[in-house]
Amino acid sequence: KKSKNKNNKTTKTTKAKIKLPQPPARMDSLLIAGQMNTYCQNIKESAAQNLGKLFMSQTSQEYN
């Protein structure tokens, strides 16, 4: 029984010494996801505008 108690104490002290990583804060993740969504929307709008300009310029060059 002494060896079991010794191992049990060792396990408890080992667990006490090891710090588990903290889970990421939910608010930070939410804010970062919101920023990424905003950036993606801006890129989408910019790409759509530039694509429209590209088609317009190609069309005008074909008729000239």
Rosetta silent file (secondary structure, phi, psi, omega in degrees, C-alpha in Angstrom):
SEQUENCE: KKSKNKNNKTTKTTKAKIKLPQPPARMDSLLIAGQMNTYCQNIKESAAQNLGKLFMSQTSQEYN
SCORE:     score description
SCORE:     0.000 S_00000001
   1 L     0.000  -29.613 -179.055    0.000    0.000    0.000 S_00000001
   2 H   -63.573  -39.266 -179.122    2.896    2.341    0.637 S_00000001
   3 H   -67.392  -35.410  177.817    4.005    2.209   -2.983 S_00000001
   4 H   -66.886  -41.891  178.556    0.494    3.051   -4.187 S_00000001
   5 H   -64.708  -38.768  179.416    0.286    6.047   -1.859 S_00000001
   6 H   -65.158  -45.128  178.446    3.718    7.226   -2.998 S_00000001
   7 H   -63.831  -37.934  179.644    2.745    6.931   -6.673 S_00000001
   8 H   -64.701  -42.145  178.039   -0.533    8.712   -5.983 S_00000001
   9 H   -65.153  -41.421  179.362    1.301   11.603   -4.309 S_00000001
  10 H   -62.227  -42.127  179.379    3.767   11.776   -7.182 S_00000001
  11 H   -63.495  -42.124  179.686    0.920   11.918   -9.686 S_00000001
  12 H   -65.717  -41.913 -179.873   -0.794   14.705   -7.757 S_00000001
  13 H   -69.675  -35.267  177.871    2.388   16.778   -7.481 S_00000001
  14 H   -64.981  -43.273  178.573    3.157   16.234  -11.158 S_00000001
  15 H   -64.468  -35.197 -179.991   -0.327   17.427  -12.128 S_00000001
  16 H   -69.307  -32.208 -178.216    0.060   20.450   -9.875 S_00000001
  17 H   -77.220  -31.343 -177.206    3.370   21.394  -11.538 S_00000001
  18 L   -83.025  122.670  176.185    2.068   21.100  -15.104 S_00000001
  19 L   -94.930  125.706  176.749    0.122   24.143  -16.226 S_00000001
  20 L   -77.794  144.847  178.282   -2.466   23.434  -18.845 S_00000001
  21 L   -65.122  144.378  179.510   -2.718   25.982  -21.660 S_00000001
  22 L   -78.826  139.553  176.533   -5.537   28.458  -21.300 S_00000001
  23 L   -66.455  149.175 -179.943   -8.256   28.302  -23.935 S_00000001
  24 L   -62.404  147.663  179.968   -8.309   31.336  -26.240 S_00000001
  25 L   -66.927  136.288 -177.861  -10.552   34.152  -25.174 S_00000001
  26 H   -69.313  -34.673 -178.522  -13.883   34.039  -26.981 S_00000001
  27 H   -65.523  -42.384  178.633  -14.104   37.801  -27.350 S_00000001
  28 H   -60.475  -45.155  179.515  -10.746   37.974  -29.140 S_00000001
  29 H   -61.866  -40.668  179.923  -11.800   35.233  -31.542 S_00000001
  30 H   -64.845  -43.367  179.782  -15.094   36.971  -32.208 S_00000001
  31 H   -66.051  -41.817  179.207  -13.408   40.312  -32.918 S_00000001
  32 H   -64.736  -41.527  178.237  -10.822   38.747  -35.220 S_00000001
  33 H   -63.217  -38.453  177.299  -13.535   36.869  -37.115 S_00000001
  34 H   -64.753  -41.225  177.702  -15.467   40.127  -37.513 S_00000001
  35 H   -63.567  -44.604  179.778  -12.395   41.906  -38.868 S_00000001
  36 H   -62.115  -39.241  178.361  -11.722   39.104  -41.329 S_00000001
  37 H   -62.723  -42.836  178.764  -15.336   39.227  -42.498 S_00000001
  38 H   -63.289  -44.529  178.808  -15.074   42.987  -43.067 S_00000001
  39 H   -60.919  -43.096 -179.611  -11.815   42.584  -45.007 S_00000001
  40 H   -64.100  -40.140  177.751  -13.342   39.858  -47.173 S_00000001
  41 H   -63.995  -41.426  178.835  -16.385   41.996  -47.948 S_00000001
  42 H   -63.763  -41.800  178.540  -14.135   44.927  -48.932 S_00000001
  43 H   -64.645  -41.496  179.544  -12.065   42.698  -51.212 S_00000001
  44 H   -61.171  -45.766  179.904  -15.231   41.272  -52.767 S_00000001
  45 H   -65.085  -43.045 -179.729  -16.627   44.742  -53.490 S_00000001
  46 H   -64.268  -42.781  179.554  -13.325   45.990  -54.880 S_00000001
  47 H   -64.224  -40.278 -179.931  -12.923   42.935  -57.098 S_00000001
  48 H   -64.518  -41.908  179.065  -16.469   43.295  -58.429 S_00000001
  49 H   -64.355  -45.318 -177.886  -15.907   46.972  -59.282 S_00000001
  50 H   -69.160  -33.391  177.518  -12.586   46.288  -60.990 S_00000001
  51 H   -66.970  -39.969  176.169  -13.991   43.344  -62.908 S_00000001
  52 H   -62.144  -42.605  177.943  -16.802   45.542  -64.193 S_00000001
  53 H   -63.131  -39.354  179.937  -14.289   48.179  -65.295 S_00000001
  54 H   -63.045  -46.368  179.152  -12.225   45.515  -67.044 S_00000001
  55 H   -64.011  -38.651  178.452  -15.208   44.234  -69.031 S_00000001
  56 H   -64.203  -41.764 -179.057  -16.222   47.783  -69.942 S_00000001
  57 H   -69.360  -37.278  177.622  -12.740   48.601  -71.212 S_00000001
  58 H   -65.538  -40.300 -179.922  -12.548   45.376  -73.221 S_00000001
  59 H   -65.755  -42.408 -179.284  -15.939   46.061  -74.783 S_00000001
  60 H   -68.774  -31.644  178.347  -15.016   49.616  -75.713 S_00000001
  61 H   -71.995  -32.419  179.511  -11.730   48.449  -77.262 S_00000001
  62 H   -67.854  -33.454 -177.573  -13.527   45.859  -79.389 S_00000001
  63 H   -87.439   -9.645  179.676  -15.820   48.499  -80.924 S_00000001
  64 L   -96.627    0.000    0.000  -13.022   50.994  -81.636 S_00000001
